[in-house]
């Protein structure tokens, strides 16, 4: 699985010995304060607040 934005591409393929994938929020958001994520046909918004918190809304 690959995530791509204008700044970079992040390979999120898990290592064979790892059951979890860790993605740095800066790699996911890039220079954006909010991104849209489609999951099972639903659209979500991941937003970075002024205080540096992440909020995921439907």
N, CA and C of each residue as an Amber inpcrd file, in Angstrom:
protein
   174
   0.8610000  -1.1770000   0.0000000   0.0000000   0.0000000   0.0000000
   0.8960000   1.2260000   0.0000000   0.5590000   2.2230000  -0.7980000
   1.3500000   3.4400000  -0.9030000   0.4590000   4.6480000  -0.6990000
   0.9400000   5.6330000   0.0660000   0.2820000   6.9200000   0.1920000
   1.1250000   7.9020000  -0.5870000   0.4760000   8.7920000  -1.3060000
   1.2290000   9.7400000  -2.1100000   0.6100000  11.1180000  -1.9900000
   1.4510000  12.1040000  -1.8430000   1.0100000  13.4840000  -1.9490000
   2.0600000  14.2290000  -2.7460000   1.8940000  15.5120000  -2.9350000
   2.8090000  16.2750000  -3.7750000   4.2250000  16.2850000  -3.2210000
   4.3760000  16.2070000  -1.9100000   5.6950000  16.3210000  -1.2960000
   6.4840000  15.0130000  -1.3230000   5.7950000  13.8810000  -1.0610000
   6.5310000  12.6250000  -0.9620000   5.6180000  11.4220000  -1.0850000
   6.2070000  10.2510000  -1.0760000   5.4660000   8.9960000  -1.1100000
   5.9000000   8.1770000   0.0940000   4.9350000   7.5860000   0.7980000
   5.2160000   6.8120000   1.9940000   4.8090000   5.3730000   1.7520000
   5.7440000   4.4580000   1.8980000   5.4530000   3.0350000   1.7610000
   4.9910000   2.5180000   3.1150000   3.7400000   2.0670000   3.1940000
   3.1900000   1.5930000   4.4630000   3.0930000   0.0790000   4.5090000
   3.8230000  -0.6040000   3.6380000   3.8210000  -2.0590000   3.6540000
   4.4920000  -2.5320000   4.9350000   3.7610000  -3.3100000   5.7530000
   4.3460000  -3.7400000   7.0220000   5.4690000  -4.7460000   6.8160000
   6.4380000  -4.7430000   7.7200000   7.4850000  -5.7480000   7.7000000
   6.8500000  -7.1030000   7.9840000   7.4440000  -8.1710000   7.4730000
   6.8590000  -9.4990000   7.6260000   6.7230000  -9.9110000   9.0800000
   7.5960000  -9.4180000   9.9520000   7.5390000  -9.7990000  11.3590000
   6.7050000  -8.8310000  12.1950000   6.1160000  -7.8300000  11.5630000
   5.3800000  -6.7940000  12.2950000   3.8900000  -6.8690000  11.9560000
   3.0270000  -6.7980000  12.9580000   1.5860000  -6.8390000  12.7040000
   0.9760000  -5.4460000  12.7000000   1.7610000  -4.4200000  12.9880000
   1.2760000  -3.0470000  12.9950000   2.1130000  -2.1900000  12.0600000
   1.4800000  -1.1370000  11.5420000   2.1840000  -0.1800000  10.6940000
   2.1780000   1.1560000  11.4040000   3.3240000   1.8010000  11.4750000
   3.4250000   3.1170000  12.0870000   3.7180000   4.1320000  10.9980000
   2.9110000   5.1910000  10.9530000   3.0800000   6.2510000   9.9650000
   3.2020000   7.5680000  10.7110000   4.2320000   8.3080000  10.4360000
   4.4070000   9.6210000  11.0420000   3.3180000  10.5480000  10.5130000
   2.6620000  11.2890000  11.3800000   1.5710000  12.1720000  10.9560000
   2.0460000  13.2150000   9.9470000   3.2900000  13.6530000  10.0450000
   3.8270000  14.6220000   9.0790000   3.9480000  13.9920000   7.6960000
   4.2670000  12.7000000   7.6390000   4.3260000  12.0020000   6.3590000
   2.9300000  11.8590000   5.7600000   1.9460000  11.6520000   6.6030000
   0.5720000  11.4840000   6.1400000  -0.0530000  12.8130000   5.7220000
   0.1230000  13.8470000   6.5330000  -0.4800000  15.1460000   6.2580000
   0.3470000  16.0160000   5.3100000   1.6580000  15.8140000   5.2880000
   2.5200000  16.6910000   4.4950000   2.4250000  18.1110000   5.0250000
   2.2470000  19.0750000   4.1520000   2.1220000  20.4720000   4.5680000
   0.6640000  20.8720000   4.7870000  -0.2490000  19.9040000   4.6670000
  -1.6870000  20.1650000   4.8300000  -2.0910000  20.1410000   6.2970000
  -3.1300000  20.8650000   6.6290000  -3.6960000  20.8280000   7.9830000
  -4.8350000  19.8100000   8.0700000  -5.3510000  19.3920000   6.9130000
  -6.4280000  18.4020000   6.8990000  -6.3580000  17.5930000   5.6180000
  -6.7330000  16.3180000   5.7310000  -6.7920000  15.4360000   4.5660000
  -8.0790000  14.6280000   4.6330000  -8.5020000  14.1180000   3.4990000
  -9.6740000  13.2540000   3.4220000  -9.1810000  11.8230000   3.3060000
  -9.8490000  10.9170000   4.0230000  -9.5200000   9.4910000   4.0040000
 -10.7840000   8.7210000   3.6820000 -10.7510000   7.9070000   2.6360000
 -11.8960000   7.0700000   2.2990000 -11.6680000   5.6930000   2.9100000
 -12.6660000   5.2250000   3.6830000 -12.6030000   3.9240000   4.3460000
 -13.9330000   3.2200000   4.1680000 -13.9030000   2.0760000   3.4780000
 -15.0950000   1.2660000   3.2460000 -16.2650000   2.1010000   2.7270000
 -15.9680000   2.9690000   1.7590000 -17.0080000   3.7720000   1.1200000
 -17.4030000   5.0350000   1.8640000 -16.8840000   5.2370000   3.0610000
 -17.1910000   6.4320000   3.8470000 -16.0180000   7.3960000   3.7760000
 -16.3100000   8.6990000   3.7690000 -15.2760000   9.7160000   3.7110000
 -15.0750000  10.3310000   5.0950000 -13.8330000  10.3450000   5.5390000
 -13.4690000  10.9030000   6.8350000 -12.4950000  12.0530000   6.6170000
 -12.4060000  12.9370000   7.6120000 -11.4400000  14.0280000   7.5620000
 -10.5100000  13.9150000   8.7610000  -9.2110000  13.9040000   8.4980000
  -8.2070000  13.9360000   9.5530000  -7.6660000  15.3500000   9.5950000
  -7.7660000  15.9820000  10.7600000  -7.4230000  17.4050000  10.8930000
  -6.3980000  17.5920000  12.0030000  -5.4360000  18.4670000  11.7610000
  -4.4370000  18.8430000  12.7560000  -4.8630000  20.1660000  13.3870000
  -5.0130000  20.1870000  14.7070000  -5.4550000  21.4010000  15.3970000
  -4.2810000  22.3510000  15.6520000  -4.6110000  23.5600000  16.0760000
  -3.5730000  24.5520000  16.4210000  -2.6900000  24.0700000  17.5650000
  -3.2490000  23.2180000  18.4150000  -2.4840000  22.7030000  19.5670000
  -1.7180000  21.4240000  19.2230000  -1.7530000  21.0120000  17.9420000
  -0.9890000  19.8370000  17.5250000  -1.6880000  18.5160000  17.7470000
  -2.9860000  18.5440000  18.0310000  -3.7760000  17.3220000  18.2220000
  -4.3690000  16.8790000  16.8810000  -4.6310000  15.5860000  16.7410000
  -5.2790000  15.0410000  15.5620000  -6.7380000  14.7470000  15.8700000
  -7.6230000  15.1300000  14.9550000  -9.0500000  14.8590000  15.0930000
  -9.5320000  14.1800000  13.8210000 -10.1800000  13.0160000  13.9820000
 -10.7440000  12.2890000  12.8530000 -12.2610000  12.3910000  12.9430000
 -12.9020000  12.9430000  11.8980000 -14.3600000  13.0910000  11.8820000
 -14.9150000  12.4790000  10.6180000 -16.1810000  12.0850000  10.7060000
 -16.8710000  11.4960000   9.5770000 -17.5790000  12.5710000   8.7830000
